[in-house]
Amino acid sequence: MRIGMAAGQIFNRGSHRHRVVIGKDTRLSGYMIEQALTAGFLSVGMDVLLLGPLPTPAVGFLTRSMRADVGVMVSASHNSFEDNGIKLFGPKGFKLSDDVETEISGLVAAPETIKLAGPREIGRAKRLEDAEGRYIEAVKSSARRRLDLSGLKIVVDCANGAAYKVAPTVLWELGAEVISIGVSPNGTNINDNCGSTHPGLLQEQVVMHGANLGIALDGDADRVAMVCEKGQIIDGDQLMATIAERWRRDERLTGGGVVATVMSNLGLERYLGGRDLKLVRTQVGDRYVLERMRSDGFNLGGEQSGHIIMTDHATTGDGLMAALQALSALIKSRKPASEAFHAFEPVPQLLKNVRVSDANEALNAAVVVAAIAAAEKKLGKGGRVLVRKSGTEPLIRVMAEGDDSSLVNSVVDQIIEAIPRKAA
């Protein structure tokens, strides 16, 4: 409730009637958090439009489309149902900057500084009945020259999450034969052995049904993974490469390349370089990718995990829109998905997580610093080492890549052995 009050005060600017849109995924706790946020916003004089279960990118779209002052998505993305979170969007539909989030946090910590509305100025809340339809039409219109999916059999896994209605509807209305899984949310089964982070079921279903491909979304549908007709996974790097090449040929790619994070495979960088395109890397997090895209004029970027951002069409990662762009490239290639989406041969890459009691202390340990330096020296210019702490869990993530897979495995294990599991 305090977050609603604080965000409402910061975005309560001008004399017009202010409004906020609130969406959520299918977690049981979403009912509770949605109502608490609503109370907070109403108390500072903002009207609330409740969207119900919708993807995160739909909230960004509707915030801008409906001229709302702020948008909120209640979701913990790909996490299990026990977790939940709050994503905030500004008036233009983009996620808030670190500075604005810090300002909101300050008000949350000092609620006595928040100015409550008078009795006659308290906001009103209502449900937006056509939110789902508005977003479906926006997704369909994002595909150039009305995409025709006739003749394609597609398995779509909605992770029992926010896109369980809209994703199958979009694909069917565009002409595909659709087999839907992960579309029976019960409040506790979101991301439960399904969706983009658990694609095993989708792989089985694609092969079993003889489908042309499969599409897997995560709990809030801002990321996507795909599966070819052979049941093999197609990650975000391959999708970005495929879309970038298609857009380059159509003279639609701006910025001279793609923005990705430090986690993207070296093979993607080499692939783009071979086409006179650059790969600009940022720290991990889709917000940092988007910030670089907006500042430097790129219209395509994303993460290996499947967050793909296309600023011509959306203000944040949109798994469903990205899937349609990939499908458009697939149709134009006249190749099976296993060939169309295998743009490059990935460089051997290994990522392992280590649970620690204090990530900062572990990373600063002299023995860890020395192990990282030794690993970088062994890999040389033909590889990379990345060691970072998780943003949401007490984990250290150790990644290395290079042309020699045995060497990659060796340096990762050496770094992990050096990491102290407990704080001194």
C-alpha positions in Angstrom: 0.0 0.0 0.0 2.9 2.4 0.8 4.4 1.7 -2.6 1.1 2.7 -4.2 1.0 5.9 -2.1 4.6 6.8 -2.8 4.4 6.1 -6.6 1.1 8.0 -6.7 2.6 11.0 -5.1 5.6 11.1 -7.4 3.5 10.8 -10.5 0.7 13.1 -9.3 1.7 16.0 -11.5 -0.5 18.7 -12.8 -4.2 19.5 -12.3 -5.7 16.7 -14.5 -7.4 13.6 -13.1 -4.6 11.1 -12.6 -4.9 7.4 -13.4 -2.9 4.2 -12.9 -3.3 0.9 -14.7 -2.5 -2.3 -12.7 -2.0 -5.7 -14.2 -0.9 -9.0 -12.7 0.0 -12.5 -13.5 -1.8 -15.6 -12.1 -0.1 -16.0 -8.6 -2.5 -16.4 -5.7 -0.8 -13.5 -3.9 -1.6 -11.2 -6.8 -5.1 -10.6 -5.4 -3.7 -9.4 -2.2 -1.0 -7.1 -3.6 -3.3 -5.7 -6.3 -5.8 -4.6 -3.7 -3.2 -3.1 -1.4 -1.7 -1.2 -4.3 -5.1 0.0 -5.3 -5.8 1.3 -1.8 -2.5 3.2 -1.8 -3.1 4.9 -5.1 -6.7 5.8 -4.3 -5.6 7.3 -1.0 -3.4 9.9 -2.8 -6.2 10.8 -5.3 -5.3 8.6 -8.3 -8.0 6.6 -10.2 -7.2 3.0 -10.8 -7.9 0.8 -13.8 -7.6 -2.9 -13.0 -6.5 -5.0 -16.0 -6.6 -8.5 -14.5 -4.1 -11.2 -15.7 -2.1 -9.8 -18.6 1.6 -9.9 -19.7 4.0 -7.3 -18.4 4.4 -5.7 -21.9 0.6 -5.3 -22.0 0.9 -3.0 -19.0 3.6 -0.9 -20.6 1.5 -0.7 -23.8 -1.8 0.2 -22.0 0.0 2.8 -19.7 1.0 4.7 -22.8 -2.1 4.0 -24.9 -4.5 5.1 -22.2 -2.5 8.1 -21.2 -2.1 6.8 -17.7 0.4 8.5 -15.3 1.8 5.3 -14.0 1.5 1.5 -14.7 2.1 -1.4 -12.4 2.6 -5.1 -13.0 2.3 -7.5 -10.1 4.6 -10.4 -11.0 7.8 -12.3 -10.1 8.3 -13.2 -13.7 9.8 -16.7 -14.0 10.0 -17.4 -10.3 7.7 -19.9 -8.6 4.4 -18.9 -7.1 5.6 -18.3 -3.6 7.4 -15.2 -4.8 5.9 -12.0 -6.1 7.0 -8.5 -7.1 6.1 -5.1 -8.4 7.2 -3.6 -11.7 6.5 0.1 -12.3 6.2 2.0 -15.6 6.2 5.7 -16.2 3.7 7.7 -18.3 5.5 6.7 -21.6 5.3 3.0 -20.8 8.9 2.5 -19.9 10.2 1.0 -16.7 11.4 3.5 -14.1 15.0 4.6 -13.8 17.0 3.7 -10.7 16.8 7.3 -9.6 13.0 7.4 -9.6 12.8 4.0 -7.9 15.1 5.3 -5.2 12.8 8.3 -4.7 9.9 6.0 -4.3 11.8 3.9 -1.8 12.5 7.0 0.2 8.9 7.8 0.5 8.0 4.2 1.4 10.5 4.5 4.3 9.0 7.8 5.4 5.2 7.6 4.8 4.5 10.6 7.0 5.8 12.8 4.1 3.2 11.5 1.7 0.2 13.9 1.2 -3.1 12.0 1.3 -6.1 13.1 -0.7 -9.0 14.9 0.9 -12.3 13.1 1.3 -13.7 14.4 -2.1 -10.4 13.8 -3.9 -10.0 10.1 -3.1 -9.6 8.1 -6.3 -12.0 5.6 -7.9 -11.3 2.1 -9.1 -12.8 0.1 -11.8 -12.0 -2.9 -14.0 -11.0 -2.3 -17.7 -13.1 -4.8 -19.5 -11.4 -4.7 -22.9 -7.8 -4.7 -21.8 -7.2 -8.2 -23.2 -8.6 -7.3 -26.6 -6.7 -4.1 -26.8 -3.4 -5.9 -26.3 -4.3 -8.8 -28.7 -4.8 -6.3 -31.5 -1.6 -4.4 -30.6 0.4 -7.7 -30.8 -1.2 -8.7 -34.1 -0.6 -5.3 -35.7 3.1 -5.4 -34.7 3.7 -8.0 -37.4 4.4 -6.3 -40.7 1.8 -6.7 -43.5 -0.5 -8.9 -41.4 1.3 -12.1 -40.7 -0.3 -15.2 -42.1 0.4 -18.4 -40.0 -1.8 -20.7 -42.1 -0.3 -24.1 -42.5 1.9 -23.9 -39.3 1.2 -26.2 -36.4 2.5 -24.5 -33.2 2.6 -25.7 -29.6 2.5 -22.8 -27.2 3.4 -23.1 -23.5 2.0 -20.2 -21.5 3.6 -21.3 -18.1 0.1 -21.2 -16.5 0.9 -17.5 -16.4 -0.2 -14.1 -17.6 -0.5 -14.9 -21.3 -2.6 -18.0 -20.9 -5.5 -16.4 -22.8 -3.9 -13.9 -25.1 -1.0 -16.0 -26.6 -3.2 -18.9 -28.0 -5.7 -16.3 -29.2 -3.2 -14.3 -31.2 -1.6 -17.3 -32.9 -5.0 -18.8 -33.8 -6.4 -15.5 -35.1 -3.3 -15.2 -37.3 -4.2 -18.6 -38.9 -2.0 -21.2 -37.0 -3.1 -24.6 -35.8 -2.5 -24.1 -32.1 -1.9 -26.7 -29.4 -1.9 -25.0 -26.0 -0.3 -26.2 -22.8 0.3 -24.3 -19.5 -3.1 -22.6 -19.8 -4.8 -23.8 -16.7 -3.6 -21.5 -13.9 -4.8 -22.3 -10.4 -2.8 -19.7 -8.4 0.1 -22.0 -7.5 1.2 -23.7 -10.7 2.7 -20.7 -12.5 6.2 -21.7 -14.0 5.7 -25.2 -12.4 7.8 -27.4 -14.7 6.5 -25.4 -17.7 7.3 -22.2 -19.6 10.5 -20.8 -20.9 12.6 -21.8 -17.9 11.3 -25.4 -18.0 11.0 -26.2 -21.7 11.1 -30.0 -21.4 7.3 -30.5 -21.7 7.2 -28.2 -24.7 10.0 -30.2 -26.4 8.1 -33.4 -25.9 4.8 -32.0 -27.2 6.4 -30.5 -30.3 7.8 -33.8 -31.4 4.8 -35.8 -30.3 2.4 -33.6 -32.3 4.7 -33.3 -35.3 4.5 -29.5 -34.9 6.5 -27.0 -36.9 7.8 -25.4 -33.8 7.0 -24.5 -30.2 6.8 -21.2 -28.3 7.4 -21.0 -24.5 6.7 -17.9 -22.5 7.5 -17.2 -18.9 5.1 -16.3 -16.1 4.6 -12.7 -17.1 5.3 -13.3 -20.8 8.1 -10.7 -21.2 10.5 -13.5 -22.3 10.4 -16.3 -24.9 12.2 -19.4 -25.9 11.3 -21.5 -28.9 11.7 -25.1 -29.9 12.3 -26.4 -33.4 10.5 -29.3 -35.1 13.2 -31.6 -33.8 12.6 -30.6 -30.2 15.8 -28.6 -29.8 15.7 -25.3 -27.9 16.2 -22.0 -29.6 17.4 -19.3 -27.2 17.3 -15.5 -27.2 20.7 -15.2 -28.9 19.6 -17.2 -31.9 16.3 -15.4 -32.1 18.0 -12.0 -32.0 20.4 -13.1 -34.7 17.6 -14.3 -36.9 15.5 -11.1 -36.4 18.5 -8.8 -36.9 19.4 -10.4 -40.2 15.8 -10.3 -41.4 15.5 -6.6 -40.4 18.9 -5.8 -42.0 17.7 -7.2 -45.3 14.5 -5.3 -45.0 16.4 -2.1 -44.1 14.5 -1.9 -40.8 17.4 -2.4 -38.4 18.6 0.9 -36.8 21.8 1.6 -34.8 24.0 -0.6 -36.9 23.5 -3.7 -34.7 22.0 -5.2 -31.6 22.3 -4.4 -27.9 22.7 -7.5 -25.6 24.1 -8.2 -22.2 27.5 -9.6 -21.1 25.8 -13.1 -21.0 25.2 -13.3 -24.7 27.2 -15.9 -26.5 30.4 -15.0 -28.3 29.0 -16.7 -31.4 26.3 -14.0 -31.7 29.0 -11.3 -31.6 31.0 -13.1 -34.4 27.8 -13.7 -36.4 26.9 -10.0 -36.4 30.4 -8.9 -37.0 30.4 -11.0 -40.2 27.5 -8.9 -41.4 29.1 -5.6 -40.5 26.8 -5.3 -37.5 28.0 -4.6 -34.0 27.0 -6.2 -30.7 26.9 -3.7 -27.9 27.0 -5.3 -24.4 25.5 -4.0 -21.2 25.3 -5.4 -17.7 22.6 -8.0 -17.0 19.1 -6.7 -16.9 16.6 -5.8 -19.6 16.3 -2.2 -18.3 20.0 -1.6 -19.0 19.6 -3.0 -22.5 16.7 -0.7 -23.1 18.5 2.3 -21.7 21.4 1.7 -24.2 19.0 1.1 -27.1 17.2 4.4 -26.4 20.4 6.4 -25.9 22.2 5.1 -29.0 19.3 4.6 -31.4 19.1 0.8 -31.6 15.7 -0.8 -32.2 16.6 -4.4 -31.4 18.1 -5.8 -28.2 17.7 -8.3 -25.5 19.1 -11.1 -23.4 20.1 -14.7 -24.0 17.3 -15.7 -21.6 14.7 -14.5 -24.1 14.0 -11.0 -23.1 13.8 -9.4 -26.6 13.1 -5.7 -26.9 11.9 -4.1 -30.1 11.3 -0.4 -29.5 9.4 0.0 -32.8 6.7 -2.1 -31.3 6.9 -2.2 -27.4 8.4 -0.4 -24.4 9.8 -3.5 -22.8 10.5 -7.1 -23.6 7.6 -8.8 -25.2 7.8 -12.6 -25.7 4.7 -12.8 -27.9 5.7 -10.0 -30.2 9.2 -11.4 -30.5 7.8 -14.8 -31.4 5.8 -13.2 -34.2 8.9 -11.4 -35.6 10.7 -14.8 -35.5 7.8 -16.5 -37.2 7.8 -13.9 -40.0 11.5 -14.6 -40.6 10.8 -18.3 -40.6 8.1 -18.0 -43.2 10.3 -15.8 -45.5 13.2 -18.2 -45.2 11.1 -21.2 -46.4 13.2 -23.4 -44.2 12.3 -25.6 -41.2 12.8 -24.0 -37.8 15.9 -26.1 -37.1 17.6 -24.4 -40.0 16.0 -20.9 -40.0 16.8 -20.3 -36.3 20.3 -21.8 -36.3 22.0 -18.6 -37.3 25.3 -19.4 -35.8 27.2 -22.1 -34.0 27.4 -21.2 -30.3 30.8 -21.0 -28.6 30.9 -23.5 -25.7 29.6 -21.7 -22.7 29.2 -22.9 -19.1 27.3 -21.2 -16.3 27.2 -22.5 -12.7 25.7 -20.9 -9.6 27.2 -21.0 -6.1 25.1 -20.3 -3.0 27.0 -18.1 -0.5 26.1 -16.2 2.7 27.6 -12.9 1.6 28.0 -12.4 -2.2 29.9 -9.1 -1.9 32.4 -10.5 0.6 33.0 -13.7 -1.5 33.6 -11.7 -4.7 36.1 -9.5 -3.0 38.1 -12.3 -1.5 41.7 -12.2 -2.7 41.6 -15.9 -3.6 38.6 -15.4 -5.9 40.1 -12.3 -7.6 43.3 -14.4 -8.3 41.2 -17.3 -9.6 39.3 -15.0 -12.0 42.6 -13.5 -13.3 44.1 -16.9 -13.8 41.0 -18.0 -15.8 41.1 -15.0 -18.0 44.8 -15.6 -18.7 44.2 -19.2 -19.7 41.3 -18.4 -22.0 43.1 -15.5 -23.6 41.5 -13.5 -26.4 39.5 -16.5 -27.6 37.2 -16.6 -24.6 35.5 -14.7 -21.7 35.0 -15.0 -18.0 32.1 -13.4 -16.2 31.6 -13.7 -12.4 28.7 -11.7 -10.8 26.3 -11.9 -8.0 22.6 -12.6 -8.6 20.3 -9.6 -8.2 17.6 -11.6 -6.5 19.2 -14.5 -4.6 22.3 -15.1 -2.5 24.1 -16.6 -5.4 27.3 -16.0 -7.4 27.0 -16.8 -11.0 30.2 -18.0 -12.7 30.2 -18.1 -16.5 33.0 -18.8 -19.0 33.0 -19.4 -22.8 35.6 -20.2 -25.4 36.4 -22.4 -28.3 37.9 -25.1 -26.1 35.0 -26.6 -24.1 37.3 -28.7 -21.8 39.2 -25.5 -20.9 36.0 -23.6 -20.2 34.8 -26.4 -17.9 38.1 -26.3 -16.1 38.3 -22.6 -15.4 34.7 -22.5 -14.2 35.4 -25.3 -11.7 38.6 -23.6 -10.5 36.8 -20.3 -9.8 34.0 -22.1 -8.0 36.5 -24.0 -5.8 38.0 -20.7 -4.8 34.7 -19.1 -3.7 34.2 -19.1 0.1 30.7 -20.5 0.9 30.4 -18.7 4.3 31.2 -15.2 5.3 34.3 -14.8 7.6 
